[in-house]
Amino acid sequence: MAAQTMLRVRDGEAPDDDPVLGLPVFSVAPEPGLLQVWTGLIARTPPEWSLLVRGVPNLPGSLTYEVQDGLIESGWWHGPLVGNLRFRRTDEVVRLSRRYPLFAMQPVPSEAYQSRTLRQLDFVPADSDTLDETRQMRYQRLGPVTAAGPQGPVPVAGPKRRAVLAALLLNANRVVSERQLSNLV
């Protein structure tokens, strides 16, 4: 793949004098394995809002690349909507599909990441004194695998999910690799 591929606009190349339409669709960053992808869209939100670029929720990620999360302050800057992909393996061919999105954009109020908001957050160590007993999940390992929260039973739908939960419960407080999990289930 060439280091830069230009977006075609109306039967031809983008004009050289247009700074936005002349942007490359793909740009290779100086860091190894990092590729910037322009969507062909301009980021624009109401004032005091930004766009969070992130991986697509509820879709399995790629084994060959990951989406780099980032904020585009689109409330005051109206520029190209881009995402950054970091390739985990640079020695393999990567196929991108039109059927699956590369990344997602999520609107975020700018207030959420301002210093005054972040200073109000309080982080405390998670130990037995700080954990509220009513917020902890309870699991039953003998007999049918069940889970219960503060409001009562939590359904664990499907035999595969119950098997995965049982395997993880039997290995509580230990790291379980994918291979180990697939052997247990």
C-alpha positions as CSV (number, residue, x, y, z in Angstrom):
1,M,0.0,0.0,0.0
2,A,1.3,3.5,-0.8
3,A,1.9,5.7,2.1
4,Q,-0.8,8.1,1.0
5,T,-4.0,7.5,-0.9
6,M,-5.9,10.6,-2.0
7,L,-9.7,10.9,-1.7
8,R,-11.3,11.2,-5.1
9,V,-13.8,14.0,-5.5
10,R,-16.2,14.3,-8.4
11,D,-14.5,12.3,-11.1
12,G,-11.0,13.5,-10.3
13,E,-8.5,14.3,-7.7
14,A,-9.1,16.8,-5.0
15,P,-7.9,20.3,-5.9
16,D,-4.4,21.1,-4.7
17,D,-5.5,24.4,-3.2
18,D,-8.2,22.9,-0.9
19,P,-6.5,22.0,2.4
20,V,-9.3,19.6,3.5
21,L,-10.4,17.9,0.3
22,G,-6.7,17.3,-0.6
23,L,-6.1,15.3,2.6
24,P,-4.9,11.7,2.2
25,V,-7.3,9.0,3.2
26,F,-4.4,7.0,4.7
27,S,-1.4,8.6,6.4
28,V,1.5,6.7,7.9
29,A,2.6,8.2,11.2
30,P,6.3,8.4,12.2
31,E,5.7,5.8,14.8
32,P,6.0,2.2,13.5
33,G,2.7,0.5,13.0
34,L,0.5,3.6,13.2
35,L,-1.9,4.5,10.4
36,Q,-4.2,7.5,10.4
37,V,-7.5,7.1,8.5
38,W,-9.6,10.0,7.3
39,T,-13.3,9.2,7.0
40,G,-13.9,11.9,4.3
41,L,-16.1,13.7,6.9
42,I,-15.7,16.9,8.8
43,A,-16.0,16.9,12.6
44,R,-18.6,19.4,13.8
45,T,-20.5,19.5,17.0
46,P,-22.3,22.2,19.0
47,P,-20.0,24.3,21.2
48,E,-18.9,22.7,24.4
49,W,-19.0,19.2,22.9
50,S,-16.2,16.9,21.5
51,L,-16.1,13.6,19.7
52,L,-14.5,10.6,21.3
53,V,-12.9,8.3,18.6
54,R,-12.8,4.8,19.9
55,G,-13.2,1.1,19.0
56,V,-16.6,0.0,18.0
57,P,-18.6,-1.2,21.0
58,N,-20.2,-4.7,21.0
59,L,-18.1,-5.9,18.1
60,P,-15.0,-8.1,18.6
61,G,-11.8,-6.2,17.9
62,S,-9.3,-7.2,15.3
63,L,-6.3,-9.4,16.2
64,T,-4.1,-7.4,13.8
65,Y,-4.9,-3.8,14.9
66,E,-6.4,-1.7,17.6
67,V,-8.1,1.7,17.5
68,Q,-6.3,4.4,19.5
69,D,-8.9,6.3,21.6
70,G,-8.7,10.1,21.2
71,L,-10.8,13.2,21.6
72,I,-11.5,15.6,18.7
73,E,-12.4,19.0,20.2
74,S,-15.0,19.6,17.4
75,G,-16.9,22.2,19.3
76,W,-14.4,24.9,18.3
77,W,-12.3,23.1,15.7
78,H,-14.1,21.9,12.6
79,G,-11.7,19.7,10.8
80,P,-11.2,16.2,9.4
81,L,-12.8,13.3,11.2
82,V,-9.9,10.9,11.6
83,G,-9.1,7.7,13.5
84,N,-5.7,6.1,14.4
85,L,-5.1,2.4,14.0
86,R,-2.1,0.8,15.7
87,F,-1.1,-2.5,14.0
88,R,-0.1,-5.2,16.3
89,R,1.4,-7.3,13.5
90,T,3.2,-5.4,10.7
91,D,4.3,-8.6,8.9
92,E,0.7,-9.7,7.9
93,V,-1.7,-8.5,5.2
94,V,-4.6,-6.7,6.8
95,R,-8.0,-6.7,5.0
96,L,-10.5,-3.9,5.9
97,S,-14.1,-4.6,5.1
98,R,-16.8,-2.1,4.1
99,R,-19.3,-4.2,6.1
100,Y,-17.6,-3.4,9.5
101,P,-16.8,0.0,10.8
102,L,-13.2,0.7,11.7
103,F,-14.1,3.0,14.7
104,A,-16.9,4.8,16.4
105,M,-17.5,8.4,17.3
106,Q,-19.2,9.2,20.5
107,P,-20.2,12.8,21.5
108,V,-18.8,13.8,24.8
109,P,-19.5,17.1,26.7
110,S,-16.3,19.0,27.1
111,E,-17.1,19.5,30.8
112,A,-16.5,15.8,31.3
113,Y,-12.7,16.1,30.9
114,Q,-12.1,19.6,32.1
115,S,-9.6,20.0,35.0
116,R,-12.3,21.3,37.4
117,T,-14.4,18.1,36.8
118,L,-11.4,15.7,37.1
119,R,-10.4,17.4,40.4
120,Q,-13.8,16.5,41.8
121,L,-13.3,12.8,41.2
122,D,-12.3,10.7,44.2
123,F,-10.4,7.4,43.8
124,V,-9.9,5.2,46.7
125,P,-8.3,1.8,47.0
126,A,-10.7,-1.2,46.6
127,D,-10.3,-3.1,49.8
128,S,-12.8,-4.9,52.2
129,D,-13.3,-1.6,54.1
130,T,-14.3,0.4,51.0
131,L,-16.4,-2.2,49.2
132,D,-20.1,-2.1,50.0
133,E,-21.4,-5.6,50.6
134,T,-24.7,-4.7,48.9
135,R,-22.9,-3.9,45.6
136,Q,-21.1,-7.2,45.3
137,M,-22.2,-10.0,43.1
138,R,-22.8,-13.5,44.6
139,Y,-22.2,-16.7,42.6
140,Q,-23.3,-20.2,43.2
141,R,-20.8,-22.9,42.0
142,L,-22.5,-26.0,43.4
143,G,-25.5,-27.2,41.4
144,P,-26.6,-24.9,38.6
145,V,-24.3,-21.9,38.0
146,T,-26.2,-18.8,39.2
147,A,-25.4,-15.1,39.9
148,A,-27.2,-12.6,42.1
149,G,-26.8,-8.9,42.6
150,P,-28.3,-6.4,45.1
151,Q,-31.7,-6.6,43.4
152,G,-31.8,-10.4,43.2
153,P,-30.9,-13.1,40.6
154,V,-29.1,-12.0,37.5
155,P,-29.8,-14.3,34.5
156,V,-26.8,-16.1,33.0
157,A,-28.4,-16.9,29.6
158,G,-27.2,-19.8,27.5
159,P,-25.1,-22.9,28.4
160,K,-21.9,-21.5,26.8
161,R,-22.1,-18.4,29.1
162,R,-22.8,-20.6,32.1
163,A,-19.8,-22.8,31.2
164,V,-17.5,-19.8,30.8
165,L,-18.7,-18.3,34.1
166,A,-18.2,-21.6,35.9
167,A,-14.7,-22.0,34.5
168,L,-13.8,-18.5,35.6
169,L,-15.3,-19.0,39.1
170,L,-13.3,-22.3,39.5
171,N,-10.1,-20.2,38.7
172,A,-11.0,-17.2,40.9
173,N,-8.2,-14.7,41.5
174,R,-6.0,-16.3,38.8
175,V,-5.3,-15.3,35.3
176,V,-7.0,-17.6,32.7
177,S,-5.7,-17.4,29.2
178,E,-7.9,-17.8,26.1
179,R,-6.4,-21.2,25.5
180,Q,-7.0,-22.4,29.0
181,L,-10.6,-21.1,28.9
182,S,-11.3,-22.8,25.5
183,N,-9.9,-26.1,27.0
184,L,-12.2,-25.7,30.1
185,V,-15.4,-24.9,28.2
